Amino acid sequence: MQNIILKILIIILIGEGLALILINIQKSKNIVLSQNTQTETKNEFTPTPSEPSTPSPTPIATSTPKTTPKLTPKPTKTPSPQPYYSSEQIYELINRFAGQYGVSPDIMRHIALCESGFNYKASNAGYAGLFQFGTTTWKNLRSEFGEDTNPDLRYNAEEAIQTAAYVLSKNKGGIWPNCYPN
């Protein structure tokens, strides 16, 4: 009986995840981020006639070539690539960390579904990952329990699940005011 319920829950979660992906794909097709058009202007000078005069010797100045400094572009930080996680793997990671930290896996699933639609790659207004951690919150929480504070790890389902389990074990579920069940 538990296997049947588990399979039904997994199928529902996969269906919801696919629906969210399709919605995001459809939205991205309708957005024009920017349009840049440039027009080139041509400067033309018309010489004005002057009175003829007797040519006189003109000194020729020798010029030294000017060197223009080359700007070196500042490298931008590339986010660390994160591994792929299936719905089944996420489900098992939630069970593992919920057990390790003594919290409810059902509450963890509820928060993840509410925050990101169970999408560990979700990003919205500076919040990221399965549990939509903000950068500062992530760094503070991760340093509390001695883990790597790199904000790119918010997109790593295993790291995000462990951090969420830690948060719940410290009774800090209020960081999800709209998704923490009452």
N, C-alpha and C positions, 0 to 999 in steps of 0.2 A: 504493500500500500504506500509506504514512504517513497519507494522508487517511482511509482506512478506520479505521485504529487511532485516529486523532485523534477521529473521529466516535464511535467506540465509547466512548472514554474520556469524552467530553463527555456522552453519553447516560447512562453509569453515574453520573457526578457529578451530573447533573440528577436522576436517580432517587433517589440517596442524599439529596440536598438536600430533595426533596419528602417523602421518608419521615421525615426529621427534623422538617420543618415539621408534618406530620400528627401525629407523636408529641407535639410541643410543644402543638399545639392541643388534643389529647385530654387531656393533663395539665392544661392551664389550665382546662378545663371541670370538672374534679374537685376543684379547690382552692377552699376558702372562706377568704379572707384574713382577714376579721374580721367580727364581728357585734356591733353596738352597739345595746343596748336601753336606753331611759331610761323611768323612771316618774316621774310628777309627784306630789309630795306636797302636800297642802293643809293649811295651818295654820289652825286655827279657835280662836278665843278665846271663852270663855264669860265674860261679865261676872259678877263676884261682887256680890251685893247689899250695899249699905252703908246705914248708918242715915241717915234723912233729916236734913238740916241746913239752916240758914238760908243762903241764898245770899249770898255776899259778892263784892264786885267783884274781878275778877281782871284783872291787867294782861295786855294782849295783846302778845305779842312779835312784832315784824316780823322775818321771816326773809329773808335774802339767798339767792338761788338759788345752789346749788353747781354748779359746772361740773366735769364729769368729763372728764379728758383722753381724747381719742380716740387709740387705738392705730393706728398706721399699719403695716399688714402689711409685713414684710420681703419684697421680691421674691425669688422663687426663680429660679435660673439655669435657663433653658430650653436643653436641648441643641441644638446647631446641627444643622439637618437635613442629612443626607448624601445624595448621589446614589444612584440605583439602579444596580446592576451585574448583568449577566447572567453565567452561567457561562462563556460564551465570552469576555466582556470580562475576567473574572478570569483565565482561562487565558492570554490574550494579555498582560495586565499582568505576570503572573508571568514569562512568557518575556522581556518587555522589561527588567524590573528584574534578573532573573537574569543576562541578558547584560550589562547596564550595570555590575553589581557583580561579575561573574565568578564566580557561584555556580551550583549545579545547580538548574534549575527543577523537577526531579523531587523533590529534597529539600524544596523550598519547598512543592510540592503535598502531599507526604506530611505535613508539619507542619500545614498548613492543614486538611487532611482530618481528621487526628488531633485537633487542638485544637478545631475549631469545626464539623466536618462540612461544611466549605466554605461556611459561613454567615457573611457579613461583618457581620451584625446580632447575632451571638451574644453573650450576656452571662452570666457565671457567677461568682458570689462575688467581684465586684470586677474580674474580668478581662473584656476586651471585644474584639470584632472577630474577624476572620478568623484571627489568630494569638494571640488571647487575651492581649494585653499588659495588665499591671497598670498603674495610673495612674503610680506613681513610676517604674517601669521605663521606661514610655513617655516621660515627661518627660525623664529622664536621657539616654536613647538619642537622642531627637530633638534635644536641645540639643547632643549630641556632633557631629552632622553638620549643624547649623545650620538645622534645620527647625522649623516651628511646633510648640510643645509642648502645644497644646490637647488634653486627653484625649478630647474628643468625636471627634477625628479617627481614633481607633482603629476607629470604625465606618465609616470611609471606606476602601473596599477598596484604592484606589490608594495612599493614604498608608500603610496597614498593610503592603502588599506591599513598598513601597519600604523601609520601616523593617526588615522581616524580611530583605530582601536585604542591607541594610547590616549587620545583626547577624551574618548568616552570613559576610559578607566579612571581618568582624573576628574570626572564629572564636569567636563567643559563642553557638553553638547550644545550649549547656548551659542557657540560660534556658528551654528546653522539655525538662525532664528525662524526661518520659514519652513525648515524641513525636519527639525528635531521633533519626534512625536511627543505629544503631551501625555 
